[in-house]
Amino acid sequence: MIFIDEKILKYSIKNSDPPSNLLNDLERETNLKILQPRMLSGNFQGRFLSFLSKISKPKSVIEIGTYTGYSALCIAEGLDPNGVIHTIDNNEELTYIQNKYFEKSNYRSNIKQYTDDAIKILPKLNITFDFAFIDADKINYINYFEIIIKKMKKGGLIVSDNVLWSGKVLEENSQDEETEMLKKFNSMLKKDKRITNLIIPIRDGLSISQVN
């Protein structure tokens, strides 16, 4: 579902800084060769992630859900020169396309990949983060958040994707487990005194949580 009027969205994209040619190539290859290309962050959301990163200049980033690497490369654009993005995905088949574009970028040495279940990896990372991007299986969003927030610096940003779930979060009696979990997650964020939270209806909904 597109929450922003399509003509307004196109106008906004046209009058904003564009993504790099590398990102355009990655988006094209993902759409041509990879299953469920809708999972890609894409142009407008990617520019928003890049902008947030450039404002915060993170030194240490955790990303849950690498997919083909598009969002990691967008966040890397604002990374501190000596910063590191730790990105986790459990789909080993996608590492070839991730590595292909990470190698072509200027950020290969700044990106560390993990291929496994994030619930297993996260507790093993003895790292303090100042930026997080959650974009993996929705059933574990609350679990991911609770582990990550304990590792975040004060003032750090936790960005969660798909929180509007194609508008399904408006359904009162949904039988879909993911929809119900996202509704619970959004409600939890609103009540959590550890953060200041804002939902933005970009693409499928982004929740921006700043650690108090």
C-alpha positions as CSV (number, residue, x, y, z in Angstrom):
1,M,0.0,0.0,0.0
2,I,1.2,3.5,-0.9
3,F,0.3,5.9,2.0
4,I,1.5,9.0,0.2
5,D,-0.2,10.2,-2.9
6,E,1.7,8.7,-5.8
7,K,2.0,12.0,-7.7
8,I,3.3,13.7,-4.6
9,L,5.7,10.9,-4.0
10,K,7.1,11.1,-7.5
11,Y,7.4,14.9,-7.2
12,S,9.3,14.5,-3.9
13,I,11.7,11.9,-5.4
14,K,12.3,14.1,-8.4
15,N,13.2,17.1,-6.3
16,S,15.4,15.2,-3.8
17,D,19.0,14.0,-4.1
18,P,19.0,10.8,-6.1
19,P,20.5,7.4,-5.0
20,S,23.9,6.5,-6.4
21,N,24.3,4.5,-9.6
22,L,25.5,1.6,-7.5
23,L,22.2,1.6,-5.6
24,N,20.2,1.9,-8.8
25,D,22.1,-1.1,-10.2
26,L,21.4,-3.1,-7.0
27,E,17.7,-2.3,-7.1
28,R,17.5,-3.3,-10.7
29,E,19.3,-6.6,-10.1
30,T,17.2,-7.4,-7.0
31,N,14.0,-6.9,-9.0
32,L,15.2,-9.0,-11.9
33,K,16.8,-11.9,-10.0
34,I,15.6,-12.1,-6.3
35,L,12.4,-13.5,-4.9
36,Q,10.1,-11.0,-3.2
37,P,11.9,-7.8,-4.4
38,R,9.3,-5.8,-2.6
39,M,11.4,-6.4,0.5
40,L,14.0,-3.9,-0.8
41,S,14.0,-0.6,0.9
42,G,14.0,1.2,-2.4
43,N,14.6,4.8,-3.5
44,F,12.6,7.1,-1.2
45,Q,13.0,5.0,2.0
46,G,16.6,4.5,1.2
47,R,17.2,8.3,0.9
48,F,15.4,8.7,4.2
49,L,17.7,6.2,5.9
50,S,20.7,7.8,4.4
51,F,19.5,11.2,5.6
52,L,19.0,9.9,9.2
53,S,22.4,8.4,9.1
54,K,24.1,11.5,7.8
55,I,22.5,13.6,10.6
56,S,23.5,11.1,13.4
57,K,26.9,10.1,11.9
58,P,26.8,6.7,13.7
59,K,29.9,4.9,14.7
60,S,28.3,1.5,15.3
61,V,25.1,0.2,13.6
62,I,23.1,-2.9,14.0
63,E,20.9,-4.0,11.1
64,I,18.5,-7.0,11.4
65,G,17.6,-8.1,7.9
66,T,20.3,-7.5,5.3
67,Y,18.3,-8.8,2.3
68,T,20.4,-7.8,-0.7
69,G,22.3,-5.0,1.1
70,Y,20.5,-1.9,-0.1
71,S,19.6,-0.4,3.3
72,A,23.0,-1.2,4.7
73,L,24.6,0.8,1.8
74,C,22.2,3.7,2.4
75,I,23.0,3.8,6.1
76,A,26.7,3.5,5.3
77,E,26.6,6.9,3.5
78,G,26.4,8.7,6.8
79,L,28.6,6.3,8.8
80,D,31.5,7.7,10.8
81,P,34.7,7.0,8.7
82,N,35.8,4.4,11.2
83,G,32.3,3.2,11.9
84,V,31.0,-0.4,11.4
85,I,27.6,-1.7,10.3
86,H,26.9,-5.2,11.8
87,T,24.2,-6.7,9.6
88,I,22.4,-10.0,10.1
89,D,20.4,-12.1,7.8
90,N,19.6,-15.8,8.0
91,N,19.4,-16.3,4.2
92,E,22.8,-17.6,3.1
93,E,21.7,-17.6,-0.6
94,L,21.7,-13.7,-0.6
95,T,25.3,-13.3,0.5
96,Y,26.6,-13.4,-3.1
97,I,24.6,-10.3,-4.2
98,Q,25.4,-8.6,-0.9
99,N,29.1,-9.1,-1.3
100,K,29.0,-8.1,-5.0
101,Y,27.7,-4.7,-4.2
102,F,29.5,-4.2,-0.9
103,E,32.8,-4.9,-2.8
104,K,31.8,-2.3,-5.4
105,S,31.1,0.3,-2.8
106,N,33.4,2.5,-0.7
107,Y,32.1,0.8,2.5
108,R,33.3,-2.8,2.2
109,S,35.6,-2.5,5.2
110,N,32.9,-0.8,7.2
111,I,30.3,-3.7,6.8
112,K,30.4,-6.9,8.9
113,Q,27.9,-9.6,7.9
114,Y,26.4,-12.4,10.0
115,T,24.5,-15.3,8.5
116,D,22.3,-16.8,11.2
117,D,19.2,-16.2,13.3
118,A,19.5,-12.7,14.8
119,I,18.1,-13.9,18.1
120,K,21.2,-16.1,18.4
121,I,23.7,-13.5,17.1
122,L,22.5,-10.4,19.0
123,P,23.3,-11.5,22.6
124,K,26.8,-12.4,21.5
125,L,27.6,-8.9,20.2
126,N,29.3,-7.1,23.1
127,I,28.9,-3.8,21.3
128,T,27.2,-0.5,22.1
129,F,25.2,0.9,19.1
130,D,24.1,4.4,18.2
131,F,21.9,3.4,15.2
132,A,19.7,0.3,14.6
133,F,17.5,-0.8,11.7
134,I,15.0,-3.6,12.3
135,D,13.6,-5.2,9.1
136,A,13.4,-8.9,9.5
137,D,10.7,-11.4,10.6
138,K,7.9,-9.4,12.2
139,I,7.0,-12.0,14.8
140,N,10.3,-11.3,16.6
141,Y,10.2,-7.5,16.4
142,I,9.6,-7.1,20.2
143,N,12.3,-9.6,20.9
144,Y,14.8,-7.8,18.7
145,F,13.9,-4.5,20.2
146,E,14.3,-5.6,23.8
147,I,17.7,-7.0,23.1
148,I,18.9,-4.0,21.0
149,I,17.7,-1.3,23.3
150,K,19.9,-2.6,26.1
151,K,22.9,-2.2,23.7
152,M,22.0,1.4,22.6
153,K,23.7,4.6,23.5
154,K,21.6,7.4,24.9
155,G,20.3,9.5,22.0
156,G,20.7,6.6,19.6
157,L,18.1,5.8,16.9
158,I,16.2,2.6,16.4
159,V,14.4,2.5,13.1
160,S,11.8,-0.2,12.6
161,D,10.3,-1.0,9.1
162,N,6.9,-2.2,8.0
163,V,5.1,-1.0,11.1
164,L,1.9,-0.1,9.1
165,W,2.0,-3.4,7.3
166,S,0.0,-2.3,4.2
167,G,-2.6,-0.8,6.5
168,K,-3.5,-4.1,8.1
169,V,-2.7,-2.6,11.5
170,L,-6.1,-0.9,11.3
171,E,-7.9,-4.2,11.3
172,E,-9.6,-4.7,14.7
173,N,-10.0,-8.5,14.6
174,S,-7.2,-9.7,12.3
175,Q,-6.5,-13.4,12.2
176,D,-3.0,-12.7,10.9
177,E,-0.2,-13.4,13.4
178,E,2.2,-10.8,11.9
179,T,-0.4,-8.1,11.9
180,E,-1.3,-8.7,15.5
181,M,2.4,-8.7,16.5
182,L,3.0,-5.4,14.7
183,K,0.0,-3.8,16.4
184,K,1.4,-5.0,19.8
185,F,4.8,-3.7,18.9
186,N,3.5,-0.3,17.9
187,S,1.5,-0.1,21.1
188,M,4.5,-1.1,23.2
189,L,6.7,1.6,21.6
190,K,4.2,4.3,22.4
191,K,4.1,3.3,26.1
192,D,7.9,2.7,26.5
193,K,9.3,5.5,28.6
194,R,12.9,4.6,27.5
195,I,12.3,6.1,24.1
196,T,10.6,9.0,22.2
197,N,8.8,7.4,19.2
198,L,7.4,8.6,15.9
199,I,5.7,6.6,13.1
200,I,6.2,8.0,9.6
201,P,3.9,6.7,6.8
202,I,6.8,6.3,4.3
203,R,6.4,3.2,2.1
204,D,5.1,0.5,4.5
205,G,5.6,2.6,7.7
206,L,8.8,3.5,9.6
207,S,9.0,3.9,13.3
208,I,11.7,6.1,14.6
209,S,12.6,5.6,18.3
210,Q,15.2,7.8,20.0
211,V,16.6,6.4,23.2
212,N,16.1,8.8,26.1
